[in-house]
Amino acid sequence: MQDAGSLQDAYRALLDAATTVAGADDPKAAPPDGEWNADEILAHVSLVSAATIAAVAGVAAGVHTTYDNRIALDTWTIRHTITHAGGNAGLQDRIRGQAAALCALTASAALSDAERGTLVPARLLSHDTLLVDQPMALRDIVTGLAQAELPGHTKQLLALLPGQP
């Protein structure tokens, strides 16, 4: 599993982008068709982060766990998360706390190499396309979050700024 610093950097970049978009004078009123607005992106990231924390904690606790991002794509759940977090600022605070928790859980002393290699049944979708439907090593789930999921949503947030394609 990559070091917690890389994961922390990916979360920091995402939160910096969210702050930039929230502070823009005239952010795009609506994202392109089929895309999420800033709050929806942050709610999705919060839900994915929570699922990742649950998977890591489950492995650390020695219980059977799974990793499935479908609930993080559900429109009702995303809206519900936005409401309960209190909007953009609350979502950013929530993600900040989740990042700290996940970085602590994935620190080198928190999990053994065997735990990092634990195969977790995983189902990952993106835009109704099945990407993964097989067991994944826990380290690969966390690495995917840091190297693909968070940077992808950082770019998605920055695309909401005026003058961006």
C-alpha positions as CSV (number, residue, x, y, z in Angstrom):
1,M,0.0,0.0,0.0
2,Q,1.4,3.4,-0.9
3,D,2.3,5.6,2.0
4,A,-0.4,7.6,3.7
5,G,1.3,10.8,2.5
6,S,0.3,10.1,-1.1
7,L,-3.3,9.6,0.0
8,Q,-3.2,12.7,2.1
9,D,-1.8,14.7,-0.9
10,A,-4.7,13.4,-3.1
11,Y,-7.3,14.5,-0.6
12,R,-5.6,17.9,-0.1
13,A,-5.6,18.5,-3.9
14,L,-9.3,17.6,-4.0
15,L,-10.2,19.8,-1.1
16,D,-8.2,22.7,-2.6
17,A,-10.1,22.3,-5.8
18,A,-13.4,22.3,-3.9
19,T,-12.5,25.5,-2.1
20,T,-11.5,27.1,-5.3
21,V,-14.7,26.2,-7.0
22,A,-16.8,27.3,-4.0
23,G,-15.0,30.7,-3.9
24,A,-15.3,31.4,-7.7
25,D,-17.1,34.5,-8.5
26,D,-19.2,32.8,-11.2
27,P,-18.9,29.1,-11.2
28,K,-20.8,27.3,-13.9
29,A,-24.4,27.3,-12.8
30,A,-24.9,23.8,-14.2
31,P,-22.4,21.1,-15.2
32,P,-22.5,19.5,-18.6
33,D,-25.3,17.0,-19.1
34,G,-24.7,13.8,-17.2
35,E,-22.1,15.4,-14.9
36,W,-22.4,16.3,-11.2
37,N,-22.2,19.7,-9.6
38,A,-19.6,20.4,-7.0
39,D,-21.8,19.3,-4.1
40,E,-22.7,16.1,-5.8
41,I,-19.0,15.4,-6.6
42,L,-18.1,16.0,-2.9
43,A,-21.0,13.8,-1.6
44,H,-19.9,11.0,-3.9
45,V,-16.3,11.3,-2.7
46,S,-17.5,11.3,0.9
47,L,-19.5,8.1,0.3
48,V,-16.5,6.4,-1.5
49,S,-14.3,7.5,1.4
50,A,-16.7,6.1,4.0
51,A,-16.8,2.7,2.1
52,T,-13.0,2.6,1.9
53,I,-12.7,3.4,5.6
54,A,-15.2,0.6,6.3
55,A,-13.3,-1.9,4.2
56,V,-9.9,-1.0,5.8
57,A,-11.4,-1.1,9.3
58,G,-13.1,-4.4,8.5
59,V,-9.9,-6.0,7.4
60,A,-8.1,-4.6,10.5
61,A,-10.9,-6.0,12.7
62,G,-10.6,-9.5,11.1
63,V,-14.1,-9.5,9.7
64,H,-15.3,-10.4,6.3
65,T,-15.8,-7.2,4.3
66,T,-16.7,-6.2,0.8
67,Y,-16.1,-3.0,-1.3
68,D,-18.9,-1.8,-3.5
69,N,-19.2,1.8,-4.8
70,R,-22.8,1.5,-6.2
71,I,-24.4,3.3,-3.2
72,A,-22.0,6.2,-3.9
73,L,-23.5,6.5,-7.4
74,D,-27.1,6.6,-6.2
75,T,-28.8,9.9,-6.8
76,W,-31.0,9.8,-3.7
77,T,-28.1,8.8,-1.5
78,I,-26.0,11.6,-2.9
79,R,-28.7,14.2,-2.2
80,H,-29.3,12.8,1.2
81,T,-25.6,13.1,2.0
82,I,-25.5,16.7,0.8
83,T,-28.4,17.5,3.1
84,H,-27.1,15.8,6.1
85,A,-23.6,17.3,5.7
86,G,-25.1,20.8,5.5
87,G,-24.0,21.5,1.9
88,N,-20.6,22.3,0.4
89,A,-18.7,23.4,3.6
90,G,-20.1,20.5,5.6
91,L,-19.1,18.1,2.8
92,Q,-15.6,19.5,2.8
93,D,-15.3,19.1,6.6
94,R,-16.6,15.6,6.4
95,I,-14.1,14.6,3.7
96,R,-11.3,16.3,5.6
97,G,-12.1,14.1,8.6
98,Q,-12.5,11.0,6.5
99,A,-9.1,11.7,4.9
100,A,-7.5,11.9,8.4
101,A,-9.1,8.7,9.5
102,L,-8.2,6.8,6.3
103,C,-4.6,8.0,6.4
104,A,-4.3,6.9,10.0
105,L,-5.8,3.5,9.2
106,T,-3.5,2.9,6.3
107,A,-0.4,4.1,8.1
108,S,2.4,1.5,8.0
109,A,2.0,0.5,11.7
110,A,-1.8,0.2,11.5
111,L,-2.0,-2.8,9.1
112,S,0.4,-5.7,8.5
113,D,1.5,-6.6,5.0
114,A,-0.8,-9.6,5.1
115,E,-3.7,-7.4,5.9
116,R,-2.8,-5.0,3.1
117,G,-2.8,-8.0,0.8
118,T,-6.2,-9.3,1.9
119,L,-8.5,-10.0,-1.1
120,V,-11.7,-8.0,-0.7
121,P,-14.7,-8.9,-3.0
122,A,-15.1,-5.7,-5.0
123,R,-17.6,-4.2,-7.4
124,L,-16.9,-0.9,-8.9
125,L,-19.0,1.0,-11.5
126,S,-18.5,4.3,-13.3
127,H,-21.2,5.8,-15.5
128,D,-23.1,2.5,-15.5
129,T,-20.1,0.7,-16.7
130,L,-18.8,-2.2,-14.6
131,L,-15.1,-1.7,-14.1
132,V,-14.3,-4.3,-11.4
133,D,-16.3,-7.4,-10.3
134,Q,-13.7,-9.5,-8.6
135,P,-11.6,-9.7,-5.4
136,M,-9.0,-6.9,-5.0
137,A,-6.2,-6.6,-2.6
138,L,-7.0,-4.0,0.0
139,R,-3.8,-2.1,-0.9
140,D,-5.0,-1.8,-4.5
141,I,-8.4,-0.4,-3.4
142,V,-6.6,2.4,-1.4
143,T,-4.0,3.0,-4.1
144,G,-6.8,3.3,-6.7
145,L,-8.5,5.9,-4.5
146,A,-5.3,7.9,-4.2
147,Q,-4.1,7.5,-7.8
148,A,-7.4,7.5,-9.8
149,E,-10.6,8.3,-7.9
150,L,-9.5,11.4,-6.1
151,P,-7.5,12.9,-8.9
152,G,-10.3,12.3,-11.3
153,H,-12.8,14.1,-9.1
154,T,-10.3,16.9,-8.6
155,K,-10.2,17.4,-12.4
156,Q,-14.0,17.2,-12.5
157,L,-14.3,19.9,-9.8
158,L,-11.8,22.2,-11.6
159,A,-13.8,21.8,-14.9
160,L,-16.7,23.6,-13.1
161,L,-14.7,26.8,-13.1
162,P,-15.5,29.5,-15.6
163,G,-13.5,29.3,-18.8
164,Q,-12.9,25.6,-18.5
165,P,-14.1,23.2,-21.2
